[in-house]
Every structure is written in C-alpha cells, then in structure tokens.
Amino acid sequence: MNLKRSCSHFFRLNWAGFGALMIATHLALMVCLQWLPYDLYSRRMLAIFFGQSILYTVIIWSILRKWLVPFYRNRTFWIKIGSGLTALALGAIIVLNVGIQLPERPLILPSTTLTIRNTAEKNERSAGILISLKLFETGLTDSFSAFTQTGNWELSSEDIRSENAAELSWHGKVDKELRLTFRTGPAMGIVKLTIGKSEQTIDLFNPAPNEIYLVTPFHYPPINTWFIFSAYWLSISFFCWLALTCLIQPRRKKQTTNLQQQRTEPWWIYSLPIMLAGMIILRTYWPALMNQDAFSQWIQAMTGVISDWHPASYTLLIRLLQRFSASPAIVPVVQIAALSLVVSDGIAFLRSHGLSRPAAWLITALFAFSPVVLLFQISILKDVPFGISFLAAFLIFLRIVLTDGKWLNKPKHQFALILSGAGMALFRHNGLPVIIAALILFFLLYRCARKPVLLSALGLIGLVVFIRGPLFSLLQIEKNGGTGINQLYMHTISAQLAEGTPLTETEAAWLNNLYPLDQWTYNPWTVGSLLKWPAFDRERLYANTSQNFRIFRDLTLRKPLITLQHMLRASDMIWHIPCRGCYLYKVILSEQPSGNYEWIIQNHVGIRQNSKIPALVKPIYQIYDITSSNPWFDALIWRPAAASYWIFLVAILLALRNEHWKFMLIGALPLIQFCLMLLITFAQDMRFLYGVILCALFSVGLLFLPVRLPSRSKRQEEIPGECEAGRSMCN
C-alpha cells in the first residue's frame, strides 16, 4: 500500500513538472515575442529564453505542487476538467476578443530556391549581354557569397556580374521578402529568374543606365501563427486558471437544515436607491428620452391606429398610461418602479439564501449608478420593458436552480413565470422563441420540476396566443410584426451582391425592382446603409416576405461561406468586446454643435424637452460621453458581449464552486438570447441585449452567495436531472 501511494505521488509530481515546463516555455516565448526586440535566433535571445524558461518552471512547479495539485486531488473529474476548459476558454476570449495584437515574429520561416541565369541572349538594340546583380537580400542574409556559382562571375564591392552564360543558385529561408536589384543599361542582356516554382525572363536593356527593383513577398507558414497564438493562449489561460481556483474555493459555511435566513429589513428597501436615482435622471431629462421609434408608438397610442411593426403590446401599455397622464414622463416612472421592484425582490430572495447585507447593497448600487440603467429606464423604447421582463425571467430561473425546482411548485410562482415570459414574448418579436427554448431546457434537465414548467409553458403560450390573436383582432391592430425579418434577408442579400455572387434573371429582376442593382450598398454592421435611401421600395419589400426569403435561401446555398462571414460581422456587438471600426448605438441623448443637449427629437406632437434640474444636464451627459467614448469603458459598460461573457463565467464559477452542473443553467436564458442574436442582428443597437446587461449587473451578487456543499456520499449518489433533496422528490 505504501509502495502504491509512493508511486502515485511520484507520477503526480512528474506530471506537475511536465505541465510546469510546458507552461513555462510558452510563457517565456510570449515574453520574448512581446517585449524583447532582438532577433529570435540570436544568442542573446536564446539565452534569455532558456533562462526565463528555467525560472518560470521552478515557480510554476512550486505553485502546482504546493497548491493546485493538493486542491484538485480530491475534486471530482468533471470539476478538474471543467476548471481547465473554462480557463482555456477565457484565455481564448482574451487573446481573440480583447484586442491583443499578436506580433508578426518569425518562429518558422518559409524556405525557397533562387536561380539567376545569364541566358547569353540580348535585345537586338543591346550592345552586350552583361548581367549585374546589385542587391540580394532575404531578411536573413545579403551576402553574395551565399550563392553557388556556375560559370564566370565577377564579385566586387558593388555587385556581382557575368558577361557570358552563367548561373547563380541559392537555397534558404526568407523573412517576409526576397529582394533583388539588377542594373539596367545599353549593354545589358537577358536574365532568367526562377524563385521557387515561379519563372520569369527579364530584359535588362535600357537606353540609359538605371536599376530594376524586384520584391517577392513570402508569408509565414500557418504553423508559425499557431505557435505564437498558443504561446499567448496557454500563458494567459494559466493565469486565468489561477484566478478561477481562487474564486472556486471560498470559505464554506456548514450545511444547515433551514436555508432561510431571517431578514431584518423589508424586501422593498433595496428598491429605494434605484427609484431615487432614476427619478433624478428623469427630472434632469424631462419628460423622457424619445427618438423616432418612441414617437411612432406614442402617436399610435394617441390616435388608436396601432400597428404591430413595433410591438403593439408596448403601444397598448402607453395608451393605457396616457389615460392617467398626457405627459410622456408617466412611461419612465412606471419603468423605473418596475425595474426597482424586480431587482429588490431578487435581492431579498438571495438574502434568504445567505447573501450578506453588504453584497445586497452592492447589487443595489450597481443598478442605481449604472449609466446604462439610468438612461434606458427614462427612454420610451420597447426594449426597456422587454429587458425588465428578461431580468424577471432570469431571476425566476435562478430561484428554480437554487431551490432544486421546489420554488416553482406554487401556483403564484408559476403565474409569475407566465407573466415574465409573456412580457418577453409581447415586448419584442424575438422574445417568444427565447423563453420557450429556456422552458424546454429546464423541462428536459429538471425532472423534479417538469410538471410546473410544463404548466407554465402552456399558460404562457395560451396567454400570448390570446393577446396576439383575438385581442389584437378586437382592437383592430395591424398584424405586420413578422415583416421586419425582411431587413435580415436584405442585409444578407446585399452581402452576397457585394461579393459578386451570380444572380438568376428572376432574382436580378426582383432586386432591381426594389432598388437599382448598380446602386446597392453594403455595410456589414447595419442594413440601414441600404434601406435609408428614399428610392428603396420598402412597401414592396415588406409585402413579399416569401419572395425575399427564397432569394436569401438560394444565395446562401450558392455561397454559404459568404452568409456565415456576413453573420459573424453583422453580430459584432454580440460576441466581440472591443469595437473595431463599427459603431454602437446607445440612446438619443447627444450634444448639438450649438452646445445645447438634445434628448427629444423635433416633432409635430408638441412634446418639448424641459429639464427640471438643468444644472445636472451637462455633468450627467459628460459621464455618459466618457463611458461611451473611452474604448475600455465602452467595452465593459455598454457593449453586450462583455455582459454575456460575464454571465457565462459566473454560471460556470458557481457550478465549480458548488460542485454541481445545475448552476450552469443560471446562464441558460442569456445564452439562448446570445445565440439567437448571433443569427438575426442587422444593426449595432445595444438595446437589443439590454436585458442581458441587467442580468450581468445582478450576477455580480451571485459570486457572494455562500457555498453549502452536501456530504461527499450524497454528491456521489446524485445523477443529472435529480434534485438534491433526493430521488423520491423527482419521481
């Protein structure tokens, strides 16, 4: 037994040593590539590289032996694998997504052959057959002595020349470019040049002496890029692994029989700072932030002639609120109150599960001081109630996870899920597939909650069908909400046309009827570059969805890679953290050339901006401008990609920390929205993922939840789909 234990310990340490050596060499290579300007194959650089490798190996091996190996020794296999894969994913996101520029340094150089042949031929006007090579440079050598000579060549300090049939040959490596300079003149002959498999014959005759400069570029082989990427990727992933290990081993509290913690403060107390901050911003930019979409729905609500192009449910809500007040401010007031109460209720639930009071107030502060929350809550946009509904649904799924599905057993809680899901489905046209997909996922993975999840799904579908069917018909609402998908079709078609994809006669005729084909434009980040032109026949576009879809489908089948590339570029804000060349539309608030500030566009309804706290208009705008113009503030505060990645990371951390896969389901709803928007984004409007940003702010508090691990024997008995309370509850 002692021999077996000693062998096991020996192999663990040797694997740790091998891992330390591998990480250390990659880290040393990254340091050399990033910060040292010397030639990679110089003696100085090689000495520095090997010295760093030894130093880093000792340090990393000590960390592995004394901390990481003992920590993960008693963890389950999926915890070990999960932490490693998460670290690798984080490293890849940082390298590919945060704007790190990989250096173009040669680790492996391309090889080629060069042959310079004096053909002993000449132009009939030439007085001779002289060949004079003035410059030979490969990036590694410029010496004529590197050539193998055949025939008679004369070498001087200025050139190497031949006046009869002769040949120079060379084989070696090239760094970026192979450069040659030949003299030209009245006595020059004809040279035959062979570089690799490429041949060319050059007549060097020129009435007046001159030179001809030839440059042949050579690209580094793909494996060179891979080595550089892996050096950065594995090095950064190692540091991510260290950070993850710190985060997944907090101080654990003993399991108690009653998880409910007695609160000393009322649940609604956390809503007050959010309401107060929201009302200050609203009074500053009174009566609301209103763009063209806002006025479109406001006027529809006033006249009662309602279209479902912008979700009619929000227009109906505005119409209802207009009965209480003619001022647009009534809408932001309701939105501020709704968000504040949803957040406060979520915080109160976490408090009952052991969240500390400081952490609860931290969540409150994030919502009270976030520029995104403050400015969006006073905007009249359908995305605001959608975002609040999205957050409410996210918090309900969080409750399901933290209570192993038991929370959803009560009818009032099922009704809350139905309402939040209906809000998602009714306030944005793409909301229904997101909430339905999330319900299907929980139905499949939570056997102990299948019945309430199914009842909630049926109630949700029934409510949405009733509202969008009989109720909309009764209110004579124009049901044209589905025609908006034509913008997606046109954006992809314009990408195909920009790449020269051939069209059939029928396709060309139809697209030409919409807009002259020779005038089509393509901007990968917005379809507005095409639809903005007054001559574009929008009426015909929106009235022929099936025809547009067929062209979209056929062109995609013809050139699928173009469509995939387009979708990747069009969804830049969804997955890409830094903004490279694209725009990101936020809110209507802007500074005019006159020095004034605008938050309500010019309109004929008579609504005018009228700040109640004019002294705050400029300072608050300056904060908004700083956060949106600074690349890092913009990436972390406004761009949805950072919010999405943060939620996914928190969900994985909770799963690793609590040693149960179920916590990853916390990120299910944002993940589904993330994947859907990768496919259907046709403009860089961050309002599309406002709800995800709200969830990201709330997720900060989840890191402060205490860890209550069941006994090891109980964890070993658990299987996916069963709740911790036992198999009997699931059956």
WOSULSUL-V294173 format. One record per pair of residues at least 12 apart in sequence whose ideal C-beta (glycine too) atoms are under 6 Angstrom apart, sorted by the first residue. I is the first residue (numbers start at 1). GAP is how many residues later the second one is. Records with the same first field share a line. If there is no record, write none. Layout:
# WOSULSUL-V294173
I->GAP  GAP
This chain:
# WOSULSUL-V294173
12->57
16->48  49  53
17->44
20->37  40  41  44
21->36
23->37  215
24->29  32  33  36
25->28
26->205  208  209
27->29  208
28->21  24  25  28
29->202
30->201  202  205
32->17
33->70  72
79->577  580
82->574
83->161  573
86->566
87->150  153  154  157
88->149
90->150
91->142  145  146  149
94->142
95->137  138
97->480
98->479
99->479
102->126
106->69
107->117  120
108->113  115  116
109->64  66
110->64  108  111
111->62
112->62  84
113->58
114->56  81
115->54  79
116->52
117->50  75
118->13  44  47  48
119->71  73
120->45
121->69
122->67
123->80  82
126->79
127->59  60
128->59
129->60
130->33  57  58
131->31  58  60
132->27  29  51
133->26  27  49
134->25  47  49
135->46
137->42
138->36  40
139->36  37
140->35
144->16
146->24
147->21  23
148->21
150->17
151->14  15
152->14
153->13
174->44
177->38  40
178->38
179->36
180->34
181->30  32
182->22  30
183->28
184->20  22  26  28
185->21  24
186->21
188->16  17
190->13
195->21
247->406
248->408  409
252->455
253->453
255->453
260->92
261->91  93
263->88
267->81
268->76
270->74  77  94
271->69  70  73
273->91  95
274->66  93  94
275->61  65
277->91
278->58  99
281->93  97
282->50  96
283->329  330
284->327  329  332  333  336
285->314
286->324  325  326
287->40  41  42
288->40  41  44  90  92
289->89  90  298  299  310
290->90  310
291->297  310
294->86
295->308
297->13  18
300->15
301->14  17  18  21
306->171
307->171  173
308->169  171  172  173
309->171
310->72
311->71  116
312->165
313->113  114
314->68  113
331->49
332->46
335->42  49
336->41
338->50
339->49
342->49  50
343->24
346->49
347->13  16
353->49
354->352
355->349  350
359->342  345
363->338
366->331
367->330
371->253  256
372->321
375->212
376->314
379->208
381->306
382->45
383->304  307
385->42
386->41  42
387->303  304  307
389->31  34  35
390->34  301
391->300  303  304
392->28
393->27  28
394->275  301
396->21
397->272
398->268
401->261  264  265
404->319  320  321
405->41  43  44  318
408->41  44
409->43
414->38  41  42
417->39
418->38  41  42
421->14  39
422->38  41  42
425->39
429->52
434->238  239
437->235
438->230  231  234
439->14  18
441->227
447->274  283
448->275  281  282
483->59  62
486->55  56  59  62
487->40  195
488->192  194
489->59  63
490->37
491->36  191
492->60  71  74
493->59
494->26  28  36
495->27  71
496->59  66
497->23
498->24
499->63
501->54  57  58
507->44
514->23  27
515->21
524->45  46
525->57  159
526->157
527->155
570->111
571->107  110
573->66  67  111
574->103  104  107
575->66
576->65
577->58  64  65
578->57
582->102
583->101
584->100  102
585->100
586->42  52
597->20  24
638->48
640->46  49  52
643->49  50  53
644->26  30  48
646->50
647->20  23  48  49  52
648->19
650->49  52
651->13  15  16
657->50
658->49
670->22  25
673->19
710->14
